[in-house]
Amino acid sequence: MKPFSQESVPAGLPITRSLTLVYGLSLAVAILMTGASVAGLLAPDALYPTAVLRQSSVPNDAVNLLLGLPILLGVMALTRRDKLLGLLFWPGALLYVLYNTLAYVFAMPFGWMTALYAALALLSAATPVALIARVDREAIRRQFADAVPARVPGGALVGFGALFLLRGAGLVANALSGQAVLLPTEGALLIADTVFSVAWIVGGVLLWRRQALGYVLGAGLLFQASALFVGLILVLLLRPLLTPAPFVLADVIVIVGMTLICLAPFALFTRGVLLQQG
Protein backbone atom coordinates (compact mmCIF):
# COMPACT_ATOMS: atom_id res chain seq x y z
CA MET A 1 0.00 0.00 0.00
CA LYS A 2 1.28 3.48 -0.85
CA PRO A 3 2.14 5.76 2.09
CA PHE A 4 -0.11 8.78 2.43
CA SER A 5 2.79 11.15 1.79
CA GLN A 6 3.23 9.67 -1.70
CA GLU A 7 -0.44 9.75 -2.65
CA SER A 8 -0.88 10.94 -6.24
CA VAL A 9 -3.75 11.09 -8.68
CA PRO A 10 -5.11 7.49 -8.85
CA ALA A 11 -4.91 6.09 -12.38
CA GLY A 12 -8.06 4.00 -12.02
CA LEU A 13 -10.41 6.59 -10.53
CA PRO A 14 -12.10 9.70 -11.96
CA ILE A 15 -9.97 12.11 -9.93
CA THR A 16 -8.58 15.41 -11.17
CA ARG A 17 -6.20 16.18 -8.29
CA SER A 18 -4.26 14.43 -5.56
CA LEU A 19 -6.24 13.15 -2.59
CA THR A 20 -3.40 13.68 -0.12
CA LEU A 21 -5.13 16.59 1.62
CA VAL A 22 -8.43 14.71 1.83
CA TYR A 23 -6.76 11.67 3.37
CA GLY A 24 -5.08 13.88 5.96
CA LEU A 25 -8.30 15.70 6.84
CA SER A 26 -10.22 12.42 7.03
CA LEU A 27 -7.64 10.93 9.36
CA ALA A 28 -7.98 14.03 11.56
CA VAL A 29 -11.77 13.48 11.59
CA ALA A 30 -11.26 9.84 12.58
CA ILE A 31 -8.83 10.74 15.37
CA LEU A 32 -11.04 13.49 16.83
CA MET A 33 -14.16 11.31 16.66
CA THR A 34 -12.34 8.43 18.34
CA GLY A 35 -10.98 10.66 21.09
CA ALA A 36 -14.35 12.27 21.81
CA SER A 37 -16.17 8.91 21.80
CA VAL A 38 -13.64 7.19 24.04
CA ALA A 39 -13.77 10.12 26.46
CA GLY A 40 -17.57 9.91 26.54
CA LEU A 41 -17.50 6.20 27.31
CA LEU A 42 -14.82 6.48 29.99
CA ALA A 43 -16.14 9.58 31.77
CA PRO A 44 -19.86 9.91 30.96
CA ASP A 45 -20.79 11.59 34.26
CA ALA A 46 -18.13 14.28 33.78
CA LEU A 47 -18.93 15.01 30.14
CA TYR A 48 -22.70 14.52 30.15
CA PRO A 49 -24.16 16.25 33.23
CA THR A 50 -27.79 15.12 32.79
CA ALA A 51 -29.39 11.68 32.63
CA VAL A 52 -31.11 12.54 29.34
CA LEU A 53 -27.82 13.57 27.78
CA ARG A 54 -26.11 10.38 28.97
CA GLN A 55 -28.90 8.18 27.64
CA SER A 56 -28.57 9.69 24.17
CA SER A 57 -24.79 10.27 24.03
CA VAL A 58 -23.18 7.22 25.65
CA PRO A 59 -24.68 4.61 23.29
CA ASN A 60 -23.99 6.94 20.37
CA ASP A 61 -20.34 7.14 21.44
CA ALA A 62 -20.19 3.36 21.28
CA VAL A 63 -21.79 3.31 17.83
CA ASN A 64 -19.30 5.91 16.61
CA LEU A 65 -16.55 3.44 17.41
CA LEU A 66 -18.40 0.34 16.20
CA LEU A 67 -19.83 1.81 12.99
CA GLY A 68 -18.74 5.38 12.25
CA LEU A 69 -15.00 4.79 12.52
CA PRO A 70 -14.92 1.49 10.54
CA ILE A 71 -16.98 2.86 7.63
CA LEU A 72 -14.80 5.97 7.38
CA LEU A 73 -11.56 4.01 7.42
CA GLY A 74 -13.13 1.39 5.17
CA VAL A 75 -14.09 3.77 2.35
CA MET A 76 -10.66 5.38 2.56
CA ALA A 77 -9.02 1.97 2.21
CA LEU A 78 -11.26 1.05 -0.74
CA THR A 79 -10.41 4.30 -2.48
CA ARG A 80 -6.68 3.67 -2.04
CA ARG A 81 -7.27 0.36 -3.82
CA ASP A 82 -8.87 2.26 -6.74
CA LYS A 83 -12.40 1.05 -5.90
CA LEU A 84 -14.99 3.47 -7.24
CA LEU A 85 -17.54 2.62 -4.54
CA GLY A 86 -15.03 3.73 -1.91
CA LEU A 87 -14.68 7.10 -3.62
CA LEU A 88 -18.45 7.53 -4.02
CA PHE A 89 -19.26 6.55 -0.43
CA TRP A 90 -16.41 8.47 1.19
CA PRO A 91 -18.36 11.77 1.37
CA GLY A 92 -21.25 9.88 2.96
CA ALA A 93 -19.04 8.47 5.70
CA LEU A 94 -17.84 11.99 6.51
CA LEU A 95 -21.41 13.33 6.46
CA TYR A 96 -22.38 10.55 8.88
CA VAL A 97 -19.81 11.97 11.29
CA LEU A 98 -21.07 15.50 10.66
CA TYR A 99 -24.68 14.57 11.47
CA ASN A 100 -23.72 13.08 14.82
CA THR A 101 -21.34 15.89 15.61
CA LEU A 102 -23.98 18.55 14.99
CA ALA A 103 -26.20 16.82 17.52
CA TYR A 104 -23.41 16.96 20.11
CA VAL A 105 -22.60 20.61 19.37
CA PHE A 106 -26.16 21.77 20.01
CA ALA A 107 -27.01 19.35 22.83
CA MET A 108 -23.91 19.68 25.00
CA PRO A 109 -23.55 22.43 27.62
CA PHE A 110 -20.82 24.91 26.73
CA GLY A 111 -17.38 23.71 27.81
CA TRP A 112 -14.03 22.52 26.55
CA MET A 113 -15.65 19.62 24.70
CA THR A 114 -17.70 22.12 22.71
CA ALA A 115 -14.53 23.33 21.01
CA LEU A 116 -13.59 19.75 20.12
CA TYR A 117 -17.03 19.02 18.66
CA ALA A 118 -17.02 22.33 16.79
CA ALA A 119 -13.64 21.50 15.28
CA LEU A 120 -14.88 18.03 14.36
CA ALA A 121 -18.01 19.51 12.76
CA LEU A 122 -15.96 21.95 10.67
CA LEU A 123 -13.57 19.22 9.55
CA SER A 124 -16.32 16.74 8.69
CA ALA A 125 -18.13 19.46 6.72
CA ALA A 126 -15.09 20.81 4.85
CA THR A 127 -13.54 17.45 3.97
CA PRO A 128 -16.37 16.12 1.73
CA VAL A 129 -16.39 19.47 -0.07
CA ALA A 130 -12.65 19.13 -0.72
CA LEU A 131 -13.16 15.53 -1.84
CA ILE A 132 -16.03 16.25 -4.24
CA ALA A 133 -14.02 19.14 -5.72
CA ARG A 134 -11.37 16.58 -6.72
CA VAL A 135 -13.80 14.19 -8.41
CA ASP A 136 -14.32 14.32 -12.16
CA ARG A 137 -18.08 14.51 -11.83
CA GLU A 138 -18.75 14.78 -15.55
CA ALA A 139 -16.78 11.59 -16.21
CA ILE A 140 -18.91 9.79 -13.62
CA ARG A 141 -22.10 11.13 -15.18
CA ARG A 142 -21.06 9.89 -18.62
CA GLN A 143 -20.12 6.52 -17.16
CA PHE A 144 -23.32 6.07 -15.15
CA ALA A 145 -25.95 7.86 -17.25
CA ASP A 146 -27.36 4.77 -18.95
CA ALA A 147 -26.24 2.09 -16.50
CA VAL A 148 -26.96 3.16 -12.92
CA PRO A 149 -30.54 3.69 -11.64
CA ALA A 150 -31.12 7.31 -10.66
CA ARG A 151 -34.82 7.99 -10.27
CA VAL A 152 -35.69 5.46 -7.57
CA PRO A 153 -32.67 6.31 -5.37
CA GLY A 154 -33.12 10.02 -6.05
CA GLY A 155 -36.83 9.85 -5.28
CA ALA A 156 -36.08 7.97 -2.07
CA LEU A 157 -33.74 10.74 -0.90
CA VAL A 158 -36.36 13.38 -1.66
CA GLY A 159 -39.03 11.34 0.12
CA PHE A 160 -36.97 10.81 3.27
CA GLY A 161 -35.94 14.46 3.30
CA ALA A 162 -39.54 15.63 3.02
CA LEU A 163 -40.68 13.13 5.67
CA PHE A 164 -38.12 14.34 8.20
CA LEU A 165 -38.88 17.98 7.47
CA LEU A 166 -42.57 17.33 8.12
CA ARG A 167 -41.71 15.46 11.30
CA GLY A 168 -39.55 18.37 12.47
CA ALA A 169 -42.29 20.88 11.69
CA GLY A 170 -44.71 18.81 13.76
CA LEU A 171 -42.33 18.73 16.73
CA VAL A 172 -41.82 22.48 16.58
CA ALA A 173 -45.56 23.10 16.27
CA ASN A 174 -46.29 20.92 19.31
CA ALA A 175 -43.59 22.68 21.33
CA LEU A 176 -44.85 26.16 20.38
CA SER A 177 -48.44 25.22 21.21
CA GLY A 178 -47.42 23.84 24.61
CA GLN A 179 -48.54 20.31 23.79
CA ALA A 180 -45.01 18.94 24.23
CA VAL A 181 -41.66 19.94 25.68
CA LEU A 182 -38.69 19.86 23.32
CA LEU A 183 -35.67 18.60 25.28
CA PRO A 184 -32.20 19.94 24.40
CA THR A 185 -31.18 16.58 22.95
CA GLU A 186 -34.34 16.50 20.80
CA GLY A 187 -33.73 20.06 19.66
CA ALA A 188 -30.16 19.21 18.69
CA LEU A 189 -31.33 16.22 16.65
CA LEU A 190 -33.99 18.39 15.07
CA ILE A 191 -31.32 20.83 13.85
CA ALA A 192 -29.23 17.98 12.40
CA ASP A 193 -32.32 16.41 10.81
CA THR A 194 -33.32 19.72 9.22
CA VAL A 195 -29.87 20.37 7.77
CA PHE A 196 -29.62 16.94 6.23
CA SER A 197 -33.26 16.74 5.16
CA VAL A 198 -32.57 19.73 2.93
CA ALA A 199 -29.35 18.08 1.72
CA TRP A 200 -31.22 14.82 0.95
CA ILE A 201 -33.83 16.70 -1.07
CA VAL A 202 -31.23 18.66 -3.04
CA GLY A 203 -29.08 15.58 -3.64
CA GLY A 204 -32.13 13.52 -4.57
CA VAL A 205 -33.35 16.07 -7.12
CA LEU A 206 -29.87 16.28 -8.68
CA LEU A 207 -29.67 12.50 -8.88
CA TRP A 208 -33.21 12.20 -10.25
CA ARG A 209 -32.25 14.66 -13.01
CA ARG A 210 -29.03 12.71 -13.65
CA GLN A 211 -26.84 15.73 -13.01
CA ALA A 212 -23.10 15.21 -12.72
CA LEU A 213 -23.02 16.41 -9.11
CA GLY A 214 -26.10 14.30 -8.37
CA TYR A 215 -24.31 11.00 -8.93
CA VAL A 216 -21.51 11.91 -6.51
CA LEU A 217 -23.55 13.76 -3.89
CA GLY A 218 -26.48 11.36 -4.20
CA ALA A 219 -24.27 8.32 -3.71
CA GLY A 220 -22.75 9.83 -0.59
CA LEU A 221 -26.10 10.81 0.86
CA LEU A 222 -27.60 7.37 0.17
CA PHE A 223 -24.67 5.83 2.02
CA GLN A 224 -24.99 8.32 4.88
CA ALA A 225 -28.74 7.79 5.27
CA SER A 226 -28.35 4.00 5.30
CA ALA A 227 -25.53 4.21 7.87
CA LEU A 228 -27.59 6.55 10.07
CA PHE A 229 -30.51 4.14 10.17
CA VAL A 230 -28.25 1.18 10.93
CA GLY A 231 -26.54 3.27 13.59
CA LEU A 232 -29.88 4.15 15.15
CA ILE A 233 -30.74 0.47 15.46
CA LEU A 234 -27.45 -0.12 17.24
CA VAL A 235 -28.12 2.84 19.56
CA LEU A 236 -31.51 1.43 20.51
CA LEU A 237 -29.97 -1.98 21.19
CA LEU A 238 -27.03 -0.64 23.20
CA ARG A 239 -28.89 1.99 25.20
CA PRO A 240 -30.39 -0.41 27.79
CA LEU A 241 -26.96 -2.05 28.16
CA LEU A 242 -25.03 1.17 28.73
CA THR A 243 -27.64 3.32 30.49
CA PRO A 244 -30.69 2.80 32.75
CA ALA A 245 -33.02 3.42 29.80
CA PRO A 246 -35.45 0.56 29.07
CA PHE A 247 -35.45 -1.50 25.90
CA VAL A 248 -38.42 -0.55 23.67
CA LEU A 249 -39.08 -3.26 21.11
CA ALA A 250 -41.64 -1.18 19.19
CA ASP A 251 -39.04 1.52 18.48
CA VAL A 252 -36.59 -1.06 17.17
CA ILE A 253 -39.22 -2.62 14.89
CA VAL A 254 -40.17 0.78 13.43
CA ILE A 255 -36.55 1.75 12.79
CA VAL A 256 -35.74 -1.65 11.28
CA GLY A 257 -38.63 -1.16 8.86
CA MET A 258 -37.42 2.32 7.89
CA THR A 259 -33.89 0.97 7.51
CA LEU A 260 -35.02 -1.70 5.06
CA ILE A 261 -36.90 0.93 3.05
CA CYS A 262 -33.77 3.08 2.94
CA LEU A 263 -31.44 0.18 2.11
CA ALA A 264 -33.49 -0.88 -0.93
CA PRO A 265 -32.70 2.16 -3.15
CA PHE A 266 -29.15 2.22 -1.76
CA ALA A 267 -28.69 -1.42 -2.79
CA LEU A 268 -30.23 -0.67 -6.21
CA PHE A 269 -27.76 2.16 -6.80
CA THR A 270 -24.81 0.10 -5.53
CA ARG A 271 -25.76 -2.86 -7.72
CA GLY A 272 -25.88 -0.58 -10.75
CA VAL A 273 -22.40 0.74 -10.02
CA LEU A 274 -20.99 -2.76 -9.50
CA LEU A 275 -22.60 -4.10 -12.70
CA GLN A 276 -21.34 -1.11 -14.66
CA GLN A 277 -17.83 -1.67 -13.32
CA GLY A 278 -18.05 -5.31 -14.34
C-alpha positions in Angstrom: 0.0 0.0 0.0 1.3 3.5 -0.9 2.1 5.8 2.1 -0.1 8.8 2.4 2.8 11.1 1.8 3.2 9.7 -1.7 -0.4 9.8 -2.6 -0.9 10.9 -6.2 -3.8 11.1 -8.7 -5.1 7.5 -8.9 -4.9 6.1 -12.4 -8.1 4.0 -12.0 -10.4 6.6 -10.5 -12.1 9.7 -12.0 -10.0 12.1 -9.9 -8.6 15.4 -11.2 -6.2 16.2 -8.3 -4.3 14.4 -5.6 -6.2 13.2 -2.6 -3.4 13.7 -0.1 -5.1 16.6 1.6 -8.4 14.7 1.8 -6.8 11.7 3.4 -5.1 13.9 6.0 -8.3 15.7 6.8 -10.2 12.4 7.0 -7.6 10.9 9.4 -8.0 14.0 11.6 -11.8 13.5 11.6 -11.3 9.8 12.6 -8.8 10.7 15.4 -11.0 13.5 16.8 -14.2 11.3 16.7 -12.3 8.4 18.3 -11.0 10.7 21.1 -14.3 12.3 21.8 -16.2 8.9 21.8 -13.6 7.2 24.0 -13.8 10.1 26.5 -17.6 9.9 26.5 -17.5 6.2 27.3 -14.8 6.5 30.0 -16.1 9.6 31.8 -19.9 9.9 31.0 -20.8 11.6 34.3 -18.1 14.3 33.8 -18.9 15.0 30.1 -22.7 14.5 30.1 -24.2 16.2 33.2 -27.8 15.1 32.8 -29.4 11.7 32.6 -31.1 12.5 29.3 -27.8 13.6 27.8 -26.1 10.4 29.0 -28.9 8.2 27.6 -28.6 9.7 24.2 -24.8 10.3 24.0 -23.2 7.2 25.7 -24.7 4.6 23.3 -24.0 6.9 20.4 -20.3 7.1 21.4 -20.2 3.4 21.3 -21.8 3.3 17.8 -19.3 5.9 16.6 -16.5 3.4 17.4 -18.4 0.3 16.2 -19.8 1.8 13.0 -18.7 5.4 12.2 -15.0 4.8 12.5 -14.9 1.5 10.5 -17.0 2.9 7.6 -14.8 6.0 7.4 -11.6 4.0 7.4 -13.1 1.4 5.2 -14.1 3.8 2.4 -10.7 5.4 2.6 -9.0 2.0 2.2 -11.3 1.1 -0.7 -10.4 4.3 -2.5 -6.7 3.7 -2.0 -7.3 0.4 -3.8 -8.9 2.3 -6.7 -12.4 1.0 -5.9 -15.0 3.5 -7.2 -17.5 2.6 -4.5 -15.0 3.7 -1.9 -14.7 7.1 -3.6 -18.4 7.5 -4.0 -19.3 6.5 -0.4 -16.4 8.5 1.2 -18.4 11.8 1.4 -21.3 9.9 3.0 -19.0 8.5 5.7 -17.8 12.0 6.5 -21.4 13.3 6.5 -22.4 10.5 8.9 -19.8 12.0 11.3 -21.1 15.5 10.7 -24.7 14.6 11.5 -23.7 13.1 14.8 -21.3 15.9 15.6 -24.0 18.6 15.0 -26.2 16.8 17.5 -23.4 17.0 20.1 -22.6 20.6 19.4 -26.2 21.8 20.0 -27.0 19.4 22.8 -23.9 19.7 25.0 -23.6 22.4 27.6 -20.8 24.9 26.7 -17.4 23.7 27.8 -14.0 22.5 26.6 -15.6 19.6 24.7 -17.7 22.1 22.7 -14.5 23.3 21.0 -13.6 19.8 20.1 -17.0 19.0 18.7 -17.0 22.3 16.8 -13.6 21.5 15.3 -14.9 18.0 14.4 -18.0 19.5 12.8 -16.0 21.9 10.7 -13.6 19.2 9.5 -16.3 16.7 8.7 -18.1 19.5 6.7 -15.1 20.8 4.9 -13.5 17.4 4.0 -16.4 16.1 1.7 -16.4 19.5 -0.1 -12.7 19.1 -0.7 -13.2 15.5 -1.8 -16.0 16.2 -4.2 -14.0 19.1 -5.7 -11.4 16.6 -6.7 -13.8 14.2 -8.4 -14.3 14.3 -12.2 -18.1 14.5 -11.8 -18.8 14.8 -15.5 -16.8 11.6 -16.2 -18.9 9.8 -13.6 -22.1 11.1 -15.2 -21.1 9.9 -18.6 -20.1 6.5 -17.2 -23.3 6.1 -15.2 -26.0 7.9 -17.3 -27.4 4.8 -18.9 -26.2 2.1 -16.5 -27.0 3.2 -12.9 -30.5 3.7 -11.6 -31.1 7.3 -10.7 -34.8 8.0 -10.3 -35.7 5.5 -7.6 -32.7 6.3 -5.4 -33.1 10.0 -6.1 -36.8 9.9 -5.3 -36.1 8.0 -2.1 -33.7 10.7 -0.9 -36.4 13.4 -1.7 -39.0 11.3 0.1 -37.0 10.8 3.3 -35.9 14.5 3.3 -39.5 15.6 3.0 -40.7 13.1 5.7 -38.1 14.3 8.2 -38.9 18.0 7.5 -42.6 17.3 8.1 -41.7 15.5 11.3 -39.6 18.4 12.5 -42.3 20.9 11.7 -44.7 18.8 13.8 -42.3 18.7 16.7 -41.8 22.5 16.6 -45.6 23.1 16.3 -46.3 20.9 19.3 -43.6 22.7 21.3 -44.9 26.2 20.4 -48.4 25.2 21.2 -47.4 23.8 24.6 -48.5 20.3 23.8 -45.0 18.9 24.2 -41.7 19.9 25.7 -38.7 19.9 23.3 -35.7 18.6 25.3 -32.2 19.9 24.4 -31.2 16.6 22.9 -34.3 16.5 20.8 -33.7 20.1 19.7 -30.2 19.2 18.7 -31.3 16.2 16.6 -34.0 18.4 15.1 -31.3 20.8 13.8 -29.2 18.0 12.4 -32.3 16.4 10.8 -33.3 19.7 9.2 -29.9 20.4 7.8 -29.6 16.9 6.2 -33.3 16.7 5.2 -32.6 19.7 2.9 -29.3 18.1 1.7 -31.2 14.8 0.9 -33.8 16.7 -1.1 -31.2 18.7 -3.0 -29.1 15.6 -3.6 -32.1 13.5 -4.6 -33.3 16.1 -7.1 -29.9 16.3 -8.7 -29.7 12.5 -8.9 -33.2 12.2 -10.3 -32.2 14.7 -13.0 -29.0 12.7 -13.6 -26.8 15.7 -13.0 -23.1 15.2 -12.7 -23.0 16.4 -9.1 -26.1 14.3 -8.4 -24.3 11.0 -8.9 -21.5 11.9 -6.5 -23.5 13.8 -3.9 -26.5 11.4 -4.2 -24.3 8.3 -3.7 -22.8 9.8 -0.6 -26.1 10.8 0.9 -27.6 7.4 0.2 -24.7 5.8 2.0 -25.0 8.3 4.9 -28.7 7.8 5.3 -28.3 4.0 5.3 -25.5 4.2 7.9 -27.6 6.6 10.1 -30.5 4.1 10.2 -28.2 1.2 10.9 -26.5 3.3 13.6 -29.9 4.2 15.2 -30.7 0.5 15.5 -27.4 -0.1 17.2 -28.1 2.8 19.6 -31.5 1.4 20.5 -30.0 -2.0 21.2 -27.0 -0.6 23.2 -28.9 2.0 25.2 -30.4 -0.4 27.8 -27.0 -2.1 28.2 -25.0 1.2 28.7 -27.6 3.3 30.5 -30.7 2.8 32.8 -33.0 3.4 29.8 -35.5 0.6 29.1 -35.5 -1.5 25.9 -38.4 -0.5 23.7 -39.1 -3.3 21.1 -41.6 -1.2 19.2 -39.0 1.5 18.5 -36.6 -1.1 17.2 -39.2 -2.6 14.9 -40.2 0.8 13.4 -36.6 1.8 12.8 -35.7 -1.7 11.3 -38.6 -1.2 8.9 -37.4 2.3 7.9 -33.9 1.0 7.5 -35.0 -1.7 5.1 -36.9 0.9 3.0 -33.8 3.1 2.9 -31.4 0.2 2.1 -33.5 -0.9 -0.9 -32.7 2.2 -3.1 -29.2 2.2 -1.8 -28.7 -1.4 -2.8 -30.2 -0.7 -6.2 -27.8 2.2 -6.8 -24.8 0.1 -5.5 -25.8 -2.9 -7.7 -25.9 -0.6 -10.7 -22.4 0.7 -10.0 -21.0 -2.8 -9.5 -22.6 -4.1 -12.7 -21.3 -1.1 -14.7 -17.8 -1.7 -13.3 -18.1 -5.3 -14.3 
